[in-house]
């Protein structure tokens, strides 16, 4: 399946002369509109297909970066990924009249986390990323109808990754299939985010990190790959605490399947 993207320039103007563009806009959607895949439901195969298509954004970043290098070898121009996320055919669950509304499930939360890990790993290339739609639309953080309002599973991933913003990237090497991750530090605090995209296998994990004094962790997961938050059950999918142990040389924990984990560590 072809997944397209569109691009465009944000040009910085100096008087009447155009300077080197500040950013090169990239739009990338995990686009399943031409298929039978629905936002509100998922089979095991559809889960894998959506996530596999989503991580193709890494290749898009690398190819655009190489193309920009031909015209801007000093890389004064950075990438601005200002539209991204999952896009399914029109859903009916939020409200039939909302032509772009779609239900956000645990699958979309895992998709968001894996995408954030890619963005974090390429922080030297990316000036900004932002979701284009916030409420009742594509990859939305919230759903609303009349006086009802709910946070989607995707919202909680944004919240779990929030402390990466403004921090310093730390190289993170993951030696397990099905797991993605990223890490950052700010002062004496570290944030490590890990995603287990497998649907049935828990992953024991050891994170080598020197100087850990204490740590706490939260996990976003559910028994069902179709789990979502509704107006009737607004907290069906939300982060909860998970056990993490500290040693002299790092951390150990078990990452559940279908899960996004955020670990906050205090360093000596």
Secondary structure, DSSP 4 states (H G I P E B T S, - for coil): ----EEEEEEPPEETTEE-S-SEEEEEEEEE-TTSS--TT---HHHHHHHHHHHTTHHHHHHHHHHHHHHH-TT--SEEEEEEEEEE-SPPSSS-TT-TT----BHHHHHHHHHHHHHHHHTTTTEEEE--S--BSSTT-SEEEETTEEEE-HHHHHHHHHGGGTTSEEE-----STTEEEEEEEETTEEEEEEEE--SS--EEEEEE-TTEEEEEEEEE--S-TT-B--SSSTTSS--EEE--EEETTEEEEEEPSSEEEEEEEEE-
